[in-house]
Amino acid sequence: MLGDHAIAEGALAAGCNFFAGYPITPASPIAERMSWRMNHVDGDYIQLEDEIASMAAIIGASCAGAKAMTATSGPGLSLMLENIGLAYMMEVPCVVVNVMRGGPSTGMPTLTSQGDVMQAKWGSHGDYEMISYCPSNVQEMFDFTVKSFNLAERYRTPVILLADQILGLMTSNLTIPHEVKLNTEYRKLPPKDTINYKPYDNAELIPPMALAGMGYKVHMTGLTHNEFGYPAATPDTHSKLMSRIRDKFILNLDEIIDLEKINLNDCNIAFIAYGSESQSVKGAIKIAEKKGLKIGLLRLKTIWPFPIKEVVELSQQVRKIIVPEINMGQIVHFVREYAHCEVISMPHPGGSLHSPEEIYAKIKEVIS
């Protein structure tokens, strides 16, 4: 299946019943497929006038109880970021797919990049945390979409799935598991007889989410708000609210962070890579093995929250870490912040991957 179509099928398998979007290369096949498949699941598809409206629409749909998603590329994500901050502040579950392409600006609409990874974490204003997954094959395009919905619902938060043009337009084998094996999650709802329901109760890490139409008097706002949802812009209220929302992530890192580890037990040199670029690293590791070299790989399935503990542990074990990326060097700065060994950046301006041979040549250079 086409990678973009695998994302659409993953969304439907996770229970997505509302999609809003605006066409943009290379994410348009997701919207196209959703426009057709929504007819089969009694869901709703709407094409809006731009990405700003698309993001606003999925927030509204989620507040009414829908599992909602949009899909875009870098320029569209730039437009969505203000409303992504709104979803974070209102604690509204939703999924945003970004099929990355070359940038900035219009850049290379039909060629690949990993240039948006920092934007996913820091693009909106203010202090906020983000859950963001990064698939590396078509199967993970499906699997990580399901996972993104599950964590969005579990933690009442927007989740960003960071794919890229190569993965989006790649065709590969896909196994869709039986429905009972998906472990689909839904947000916790308040009991209907609750008196004085507090939708943002700071005494509860993830309060139940009342839906529009359930009968509760709930005020939803992007302003700093008290336990009842009403604006209360004081330092004390802001501290309680922001600390609780942040703790949803910080206190559950073991549940959120997902990694792949290859040859890390007794190697001296290791790679940290993510997305489609990690496939080239795996190819280079196979070349190295034939030459009698043992090279490790820590693959970041979860980009955000950043796996600080695992990077620190790896850096205390190896002599050097190489970070190849399809950008001019982004995640490498986070690795350097926490690593206790030498960290070598291997940037690529975008448009294509490093080849396995290029990465193997880097291994030989580092060893020598």
Secondary structure, DSSP 8 states (H G I E B T S, - for coil): -BHHHHHHHHHHHTT--EEEE---TTTHHHHHHHHHHGGGTT-EEEE-SSHHHHHHHHHHHHHTT--EEEEE-HHHHHHHHHHHHHHHHHT--EEEEEEE-B-STT-BTTS---TTHHHHHHSSSSS---EEE---SHHHHHHHHHHHHHHHHHHTSEEEEEEEHHHHT-B-------GGGS---------TT-SS--TT-TTSSS-----TTSS------SS-B-TTS-B---HHHHHHHHHHHHHHHHTTHHHH--EEEES-SS-SEEEEE-TTHHHHHHHHHHHHHHTT--EEEEEESEEES--HHHHHHHHTT-SEEEEE-SSSSSHHHHHHHH-SSEEEEE---SSS---HHHHHHHHHHHH-
